[in-house]
Amino acid sequence: MDLTSIMKNRRSVSVYSDKPVSPSLIEEFLETAVYVPNHKLTEPWRFVFITDESKEKLAEINRKIAVEKNKVTDPEQAKVVSDTGYEKIKSIPFIMFVINKLHEDEKLREEDYAATSCVIQNLSLLAEEEGMSVFWKTGKLSDCEETRQLIGLKDDERIVGMLYIGYPSKVVKGVPRESAKNRIKYI
Ligand SMILES: Cc1cc2nc3c(=O)[nH]c(=O)nc-3n(C[C@H](O)[C@H](O)[C@H](O)COP(=O)(O)O)c2cc1C
């Protein structure tokens, strides 16, 4: 696939086939993905790969979040909500966290976030080329206290994203974007 097709085909997909994701392949992608523009070459990122043992813990955290969010009183319904929250995470083939060291300079902190976002996009495109999807998540599970503890987030760090990675089990149609031409002004 050429780069244009890879970019246009990339989708955030949440339904995966049983095909496992090789962590060493993701490591390989990251070796390339970090070649992003990065002001002052701060290289502020680090990555946490979730093993099966940690995925179990993350699934339990999501179980609690699902129960809190849905506020169901009926015990049977509560069990369904709780198990769904748990299973949702268990079914994701590979989960990783992208973490940023917080620069003391506010401007560089913002630029570091931008550079790290570029790393995630690079990773997404490399994954797309291999038939995988990277889904960038920033919801409650990605950044609650329990998750922070689980992944060992330090005081001078922030979570840029929790990434779900897998081989999609179906083709998901793209959301059309407005032509960029409409956003261009020659001055
Ligand atoms: C910074 C960032 C945070 C995101 N957080 C979430 C999220 O928490 N939950 C979610 O479902 N999608 C999240 N997304 C993914 C977008 O919803 C998704 O990219 C968008 O719907 C467009 O779909 P596509 O990626 O398939 O083109 C996030 C994307 C970005 C860039």
The ligand as a Gaussian input file, in Angstrom:
#p B3LYP/6-31G(d) Opt

LIG

0 1
 C       -6.244000      12.637000      21.401000
 C       -7.296000      11.625000      21.015000
 C       -8.072000      11.040000      21.993000
 C       -9.056000      10.103000      21.673000
 N       -9.784000       9.517000      22.679000
 C      -10.760000       8.652000      22.371000
 C      -11.541000       8.049000      23.409000
 O      -11.325000       8.271000      24.593000
 N      -12.517000       7.200000      23.050000
 C      -12.790000       6.907000      21.741000
 O      -13.706000       6.141000      21.479000
 N      -12.044000       7.438000      20.737000
 C      -11.042000       8.287000      21.024000
 N      -10.252000       8.814000      20.015000
 C      -10.416000       8.303000      18.639000
 C      -11.382000       9.138000      17.832000
 O      -12.674000       9.003000      18.372000
 C      -11.340000       8.659000      16.376000
 O      -10.074000       8.903000      15.861000
 C      -12.393000       9.384000      15.546000
 O      -13.666000       8.905000      15.844000
 C      -12.169000       9.248000      14.043000
 O      -12.220000       7.902000      13.664000
 P      -11.018000       7.195000      12.881000
 O       -9.800000       7.249000      13.774000
 O      -11.494000       5.786000      12.654000
 O      -10.798000       7.936000      11.619000
 C       -9.270000       9.753000      20.318000
 C       -8.469000      10.347000      19.328000
 C       -7.496000      11.268000      19.676000
 C       -6.640000      11.879000      18.595000

